[in-house]
Amino acid sequence: MAIARYLCENNNAALLGATPMEKSQVVEWCEYARNEIRSKAKSIIYPIFGFAPPSEAADSDMKALKEHVVLLNKHLETREFVVGNQLTLADLTLAFELCMFFRYCFVEGIRKSFPKVTSWIQNILSSEHAIKSLGRTILCKVPLKAPKVEKKKEEAKAKEAEKPVVAEPQKKKVNPLDELPPSNFVLDDWKKEFMNSKDREATMKSFWEKYDPAGYSLWHFHYQKLPSEGKILFKTSNSSSFFLQKLDSFRKYSFATHGVYGVEENYDIRGLWMWRGTEVAEAMAEQDNFPYMTVRKLDSKNEADRKLVENYWLDTEEGKMVDGMPVADVTLYR
């Protein structure tokens, strides 16, 4: 995402959107493509080509994927492009992530559920630039499936034995955060409320009324970069993204705005986090880059700390000033 934005900024800035609102929508759709579309390839596409073993999640992921494409179809019913009135990075990113599913999985019977998306992606992938990059896209006629793996028969001896040895089931490791006392603040409900709100400032006011400082905590992050770091946007963004990727399982316990702030030659990686519990979470402390973060616990009753939280969580558009630096490339981690 960061590299794509960097290339657009230096070659065709119109792909990033014509207005501040469109620019923010482009970012949201690109994040949607990465989180909701690309994530399904691991269980559906990768096993077909032997990049991953067959997954039990394939059927449920395919069902979820179809639902996402149907939603996109509804969005495209009244427009030609995903954002605004011209082609943007949102169209290109979504088309790229969906391309392999249209090639190998979405047969004609499935495509009938989302005709607008089908015509939209055909228009994009039939362009000269797309053909040069991806080759010609032929819509799927017969779905490809991962080869079945035959299970080895290793139970014969056990059946013959008078007293078979039964292995003790391995105890699933319990996350310490699941054993904390219950909290009246329901994180998932608030995430949905915040992300779907048309007035996030008002949502933040209600957040402080609901927030439970005994069950959750707020933290400010600042990566201590080397003198050679923070010079180029896409490199700095990659560093920020790698940090977040390793925390994927931590999403259910946390919410944050984390990313790159500053200008060319002077970029910083910063974040404003909330997570379950009142101390540094084990999942966070185990990350390789965590020792290089300057971390400060915030006080929800302190007015300055409250304003800092609101500054990070509300001002996510590129160029907005946050904590004294302009937004360059940030992610709403949820």
C-alpha positions in Angstrom: 0.0 0.0 0.0 2.7 2.5 0.9 4.7 1.7 -2.2 1.6 2.1 -4.4 0.8 5.5 -2.8 4.4 6.6 -3.2 4.3 5.7 -7.0 1.0 7.4 -7.4 2.2 10.6 -5.7 5.2 10.8 -8.0 3.6 9.7 -11.2 -0.2 10.1 -11.2 -1.6 11.8 -8.0 -5.1 11.7 -9.4 -5.2 8.0 -8.6 -5.3 8.9 -4.9 -8.5 10.8 -5.2 -9.6 14.3 -6.2 -10.7 15.6 -2.8 -9.7 15.0 0.9 -12.9 12.9 1.3 -12.1 10.8 -1.8 -8.5 10.4 -0.6 -9.7 9.0 2.7 -12.2 6.7 0.9 -9.4 5.4 -1.4 -7.4 4.5 1.7 -10.4 2.7 3.3 -11.1 0.7 0.2 -7.5 -0.3 -0.2 -7.4 -1.5 3.5 -10.7 -3.3 2.8 -9.1 -5.1 -0.1 -6.1 -6.1 1.9 -8.0 -7.2 5.1 -11.2 -8.8 3.7 -10.2 -10.0 0.2 -6.5 -10.9 0.2 -6.8 -12.7 3.5 -9.1 -15.3 1.9 -6.4 -16.3 -0.7 -4.5 -18.2 2.0 -7.2 -20.9 2.3 -8.7 -20.7 -1.2 -6.0 -19.9 -3.7 -2.6 -20.9 -2.1 -3.6 -24.7 -1.7 -4.5 -24.9 -5.4 -0.9 -24.2 -6.4 0.8 -26.0 -3.5 1.8 -22.8 -1.6 -0.1 -24.0 1.5 -1.7 -27.2 2.7 -5.5 -27.6 2.2 -7.4 -25.6 4.8 -10.6 -26.5 6.7 -11.4 -22.8 6.5 -11.7 -22.8 2.7 -15.5 -23.2 2.6 -16.2 -20.6 5.3 -13.8 -18.2 3.7 -15.3 -18.6 0.3 -18.8 -17.9 1.8 -17.4 -14.7 3.4 -15.6 -13.7 0.3 -18.8 -14.0 -1.8 -20.6 -11.8 0.7 -17.9 -9.1 0.5 -18.2 -9.1 -3.3 -22.0 -8.9 -3.2 -21.6 -5.8 -1.0 -19.1 -4.3 -3.5 -21.6 -5.1 -6.3 -24.3 -3.1 -4.5 -21.9 -0.2 -4.1 -21.1 -0.2 -7.8 -24.8 -0.3 -8.9 -24.9 3.5 -9.0 -21.4 4.3 -10.1 -18.7 3.4 -12.6 -15.8 3.5 -10.2 -15.4 2.6 -6.5 -14.5 6.2 -5.5 -15.5 9.4 -7.3 -15.9 9.7 -11.0 -12.6 8.4 -12.2 -10.2 5.4 -11.8 -8.4 5.4 -8.5 -6.0 3.2 -6.6 -9.1 1.8 -4.9 -10.2 0.3 -8.2 -6.8 -1.0 -9.0 -6.2 -2.6 -5.6 -9.6 -4.3 -5.4 -9.3 -5.6 -9.0 -5.8 -7.0 -8.3 -6.9 -8.8 -5.2 -10.0 -10.2 -6.8 -8.4 -11.1 -10.1 -7.2 -14.6 -9.0 -10.6 -15.5 -7.6 -12.3 -14.6 -11.0 -9.6 -16.6 -12.8 -9.7 -19.8 -10.7 -12.9 -19.9 -8.6 -15.8 -17.7 -9.6 -17.6 -19.7 -12.3 -20.5 -18.2 -14.3 -23.1 -19.4 -11.8 -21.3 -17.5 -9.0 -20.7 -14.4 -11.1 -24.4 -14.0 -11.6 -24.6 -12.9 -8.0 -22.5 -9.8 -8.7 -22.8 -8.8 -12.4 -21.7 -5.2 -11.8 -18.4 -6.3 -10.2 -17.9 -8.7 -13.1 -18.2 -6.0 -15.7 -16.2 -3.5 -13.6 -13.3 -5.9 -13.2 -13.3 -6.9 -16.8 -13.1 -3.3 -17.9 -10.1 -2.7 -15.6 -8.2 -6.0 -16.4 -8.7 -5.6 -20.1 -6.8 -2.3 -20.2 -3.4 -2.2 -21.9 -1.5 -1.6 -18.6 -3.3 -4.5 -16.8 -2.6 -6.9 -19.6 1.1 -6.0 -19.6 1.3 -6.5 -15.9 -1.0 -9.5 -15.3 -1.6 -11.0 -18.7 -5.0 -11.6 -20.2 -7.7 -12.5 -17.6 -10.0 -15.3 -18.7 -13.0 -15.7 -16.5 -13.3 -19.1 -14.7 -15.3 -21.8 -16.4 -14.3 -24.8 -14.3 -13.2 -24.0 -10.7 -9.7 -25.2 -9.7 -9.5 -27.1 -6.4 -6.7 -28.1 -4.1 -5.6 -31.7 -4.5 -6.9 -34.0 -1.8 -4.3 -35.3 0.6 -4.9 -38.9 1.6 -4.6 -39.6 5.3 -2.1 -42.2 6.3 -3.6 -45.3 8.0 -1.8 -45.5 11.3 -4.6 -46.8 13.6 -4.4 -50.5 12.8 -2.0 -51.4 15.6 -4.0 -49.3 18.1 -7.2 -51.2 17.3 -5.5 -54.6 17.8 -4.0 -53.7 21.2 -6.1 -54.8 24.2 -5.4 -51.6 26.1 -4.7 -48.8 23.5 -2.6 -45.9 24.8 -4.7 -42.8 24.6 -2.6 -39.6 24.3 -3.6 -36.9 26.6 -5.1 -33.9 24.8 -2.8 -30.9 24.7 -4.0 -28.1 26.8 -4.7 -25.0 24.8 -2.6 -22.1 26.0 -4.9 -19.6 27.7 -4.3 -15.9 26.9 -3.9 -14.0 30.2 -6.2 -11.3 28.8 -9.1 -13.8 28.7 -8.7 -14.4 32.4 -9.1 -10.8 33.4 -12.2 -9.7 35.4 -15.1 -8.8 33.1 -15.5 -5.2 31.9 -18.6 -3.2 31.1 -16.7 -1.7 28.1 -17.3 -4.0 25.1 -14.5 -3.4 22.7 -16.0 -5.0 19.6 -19.2 -3.0 20.0 -17.2 0.2 20.3 -15.1 -0.6 17.3 -18.2 -1.1 15.1 -19.7 2.1 16.5 -16.5 4.1 15.8 -15.8 2.7 12.3 -19.4 3.1 11.1 -20.0 6.6 12.7 -20.5 9.6 10.4 -19.6 11.8 13.3 -16.6 10.3 15.0 -16.0 13.4 17.2 -19.4 12.7 18.8 -18.5 9.0 19.1 -15.3 9.9 20.9 -17.3 11.9 23.5 -19.4 8.8 24.2 -16.2 6.8 24.3 -15.0 8.6 27.4 -18.3 7.9 29.1 -18.0 4.2 28.4 -14.3 3.7 28.8 -13.2 1.4 31.6 -9.7 2.3 32.9 -9.8 -0.7 35.3 -10.2 -3.1 32.3 -8.4 -1.3 29.6 -5.4 1.0 29.1 -4.2 3.6 26.7 -0.6 3.9 25.4 1.4 6.2 23.2 4.1 4.6 21.0 7.2 6.3 19.4 9.7 4.2 17.5 13.3 5.1 18.2 14.7 5.1 14.7 18.3 4.8 13.6 19.9 7.8 11.9 19.6 6.0 8.6 15.8 5.4 9.0 12.8 7.6 8.4 14.1 9.0 5.2 11.8 7.5 2.6 8.0 7.0 3.0 7.5 3.5 1.6 10.4 2.1 3.5 9.2 3.6 6.8 5.6 2.4 6.0 6.9 -1.1 5.4 8.6 -1.1 8.8 5.3 0.0 10.4 3.3 -2.6 8.5 5.7 -5.5 9.5 5.2 -4.5 13.2 1.4 -4.7 12.8 1.4 -7.9 10.8 3.1 -9.8 13.7 0.2 -8.6 16.0 -2.6 -10.0 13.9 -3.9 -12.2 16.7 -3.9 -9.2 19.1 -6.7 -7.5 17.2 -9.5 -8.9 19.3 -8.0 -7.3 22.4 -7.0 -3.9 21.0 -7.6 -0.8 18.9 -5.1 1.7 17.6 -4.0 4.2 15.1 -0.5 3.3 14.1 1.7 4.5 11.2 4.0 7.1 9.7 4.0 10.8 10.5 6.3 13.5 9.2 7.7 14.6 5.8 10.3 13.2 3.4 13.7 12.8 5.1 12.1 13.1 8.6 9.4 10.4 9.1 8.5 8.9 12.5 6.6 5.8 13.4 4.1 6.5 16.1 0.8 5.1 17.4 -1.9 5.5 20.0 -3.1 2.1 21.3 -5.8 0.8 23.6 -5.8 -2.8 24.8 -7.3 -5.1 27.3 -5.6 -5.0 30.7 -3.8 -2.2 32.5 -0.2 -3.4 31.9 1.9 -4.0 28.8 0.3 -7.0 27.1 2.3 -10.2 26.7 1.6 -10.3 22.9 3.0 -6.8 22.6 6.0 -7.2 24.7 7.1 -10.3 22.7 7.4 -8.4 19.4 10.9 -7.9 18.1 10.6 -4.1 17.7 8.9 -3.4 21.0 12.1 -2.8 22.9 12.9 0.0 20.4 9.6 1.7 21.2 9.3 4.5 23.7 6.0 3.7 25.3 4.0 5.9 27.7 0.9 4.9 29.5 -1.8 7.6 29.3 -4.2 8.8 32.0 -7.8 8.8 30.8 -8.6 11.5 33.4 -5.9 13.8 32.2 -7.2 16.4 29.7 -4.0 16.6 27.7 -3.9 12.8 27.3 -7.5 12.7 26.2 -6.8 15.3 23.5 -3.8 13.3 22.4 -6.0 10.2 22.0 -8.6 12.1 20.0 -5.9 13.7 17.9 -4.5 10.4 16.8 -7.9 8.6 16.4 -9.8 11.3 14.6 -7.2 12.9 12.4 -6.1 10.0 10.1 -6.2 11.8 6.7 -3.0 12.5 5.0 -1.6 16.0 5.9 -3.6 16.3 9.1 -1.4 17.5 12.0 -1.1 14.9 14.8 1.1 15.3 17.8 3.0 18.1 15.9 3.6 16.1 12.7 1.6 15.7 9.5 0.0 12.3 8.8 1.8 10.4 6.0 0.5 6.8 6.1 -1.5 5.5 9.0 -3.5 2.4 9.7 -6.6 2.1 11.9 -5.7 -1.2 13.6 -8.9 -2.9 14.7 
